[in-house]
Amino acid sequence: MSVTKQLAPRKEIFSWAMYDFANSGYTTVVLTAVFNAYFVGVVAARMENGQATFLWVLTLAVANLLVLVSAPIIGAIADQRASKKNFLLITTIGCVFATALLGWVGPGDIALAIGLIIFSNYMFSLGEGLIAAFLPEISPLEDMGRVSGFGWTVGYIGGLLVLGLSLAYVSWAQNQGMSAENYIPVTMWITAAMFAIAAMPTFLWLRERAIPVKIISEKNNYFSGLSNLIKTLKRVHHYRDLFRFLIALAIFYSGIHTVIVIAAVYAQEVMGFTTQDSITLILIVNITAALGAFVFGFVQDKIGSIKTLGLTLALWVIALLTAYFSETRIVFWLVANLIGIAMGASQSAGRALVGQFSPPGQSAEFFGLWTFATRLAAIIGPVSYGITAYLTEGDHKLALLITTVFFVAGGLMLLTIDEKRGQEAAL
C-alpha cells in the first residue's frame, strides 16, 4: 500500500467518522458522566468514598494493562492480514454486548461491574486504535489535521446525542420518583443501542485498502505480527520523533484520561453536583470539545501539529489551575468549557500526528503503539489521582493539582520533537 495522494470519497470519510460518533457514547456515558459516579455512589456505596474511587480507577487500569500487552501485536497482525475491519467488527460487538450487560448491575454488584467494565473498555480501546489506523489510507499528509478533527467533531456530536437521550430519560425518571439504581441501567441500554446503530455506516462503506501478506498458519500469523513489531522497536533511532512523541503523548494523555474518568466524580464530590447536573455539564463540554476539534484541525494543517499541541496543553494548564482555585459553580462551568476546547483539540491533533509519522502498510501497527501509549496513560493518570484521593481521604482538589503536572511535562517533551523529520522518516 502506498501513501494516499488524495482524499477518499466524502461518503467514505463520513463512514469513518461515524465510528467516532458511535463509540463516543461509551466514553461519555459509561466512563465520564454516568456509570463512574454510579459505581462510586451506588454500586460500591458500602465502601468509603476514597476507597470506591480508587477501586474504580484500578478497574480501568486492569483493562488498560490488557490493552498494553496486546494492542501493538493485534495491530501488526491486522496489517499482515489486511483485516483491520474484521478485527474492528469483533471489538465493536464485544463492547456493545458488555455495555448492555452493565444495565443489570445494581447496588453491591461490585464484581459484576468490574468484570464488565474491564471487558467493555478493553474492546473499546482496541477498536479505537483500529479505526484510527484507517486515517492514513483515507487522507493525504496535508489534510490529516482537518480529517482527524472532523472525526473527533462528529464523535463529540455522537457523545452529545447519547448523553442528551440519557439526560432526558434521567430527568423523566427522577420526576417519577425513581432512584439511581432504577434509571441508570436504562442509560446503559441506550448507549449500547446507539453504538450498534451508528457504527453500521463504517462497516458498509469504509474500504480496507491494505494488501495482505501471505501467512501459512494462524500461529505463524501471530508470531509474524510479533516479529514485525520487534523489528519496528529495534528501529527506534530511525523513528525517534515518533517514539519521542509517543512518550509525550503518554505523559499528557495521563492528564486527559484522569479528567475524563474523574470529571463526574469531582463535580459531585467537590462542587455538589447532582447526577442531572453532571450530565448537563458533560453535554455542554461535548459541544465545546467538538468546536475545539473542528477549529484546531484547520489550525493544525496551517501551523503544524507540534505548535497546535503546545497551544492546547497551555489551555489545559490554565483550566486546571483555575479549577483548583475555584470555589463557585460559575467559575467551574467556565473551566469545564475551556477543558472541552483543549480536550477536543489535543486528542484530534495527537491522532493526526501519529498518522503523519506512520509508514505505508504499517498504520495498524503504529496506531497500535498509539493505543499502547494512550492506555499506559489511562493507567498512570487515573491511578495517581486515585492514590492521592485515597491517601488524603478524598482530597480531590490536591489530586487535581497533581494532574496538572502531566500537561506541563508533556509540553516540555514536545520541544524535543522535529515534526518534519518525523514525517520524512515515515516516507
Secondary structure as GFF3:
##gff-version 3
##sequence-region A 1 427
A	DSSP	alpha_helix	10	25	.	.	.	ID=ss1
A	DSSP	pi_helix	26	33	.	.	.	ID=ss2
A	DSSP	alpha_helix	35	38	.	.	.	ID=ss3
A	DSSP	pi_helix	39	43	.	.	.	ID=ss4
A	DSSP	alpha_helix	49	81	.	.	.	ID=ss5
A	DSSP	alpha_helix	84	101	.	.	.	ID=ss6
A	DSSP	three_ten_helix	102	104	.	.	.	ID=ss7
A	DSSP	alpha_helix	110	132	.	.	.	ID=ss8
A	DSSP	alpha_helix	135	138	.	.	.	ID=ss9
A	DSSP	three_ten_helix	141	143	.	.	.	ID=ss10
A	DSSP	alpha_helix	144	175	.	.	.	ID=ss11
A	DSSP	alpha_helix	180	198	.	.	.	ID=ss12
A	DSSP	alpha_helix	200	205	.	.	.	ID=ss13
A	DSSP	alpha_helix	218	234	.	.	.	ID=ss14
A	DSSP	alpha_helix	240	269	.	.	.	ID=ss15
A	DSSP	alpha_helix	275	303	.	.	.	ID=ss16
A	DSSP	alpha_helix	305	325	.	.	.	ID=ss17
A	DSSP	alpha_helix	329	356	.	.	.	ID=ss18
A	DSSP	alpha_helix	363	391	.	.	.	ID=ss19
A	DSSP	alpha_helix	396	414	.	.	.	ID=ss20
A	DSSP	alpha_helix	419	426	.	.	.	ID=ss21
###
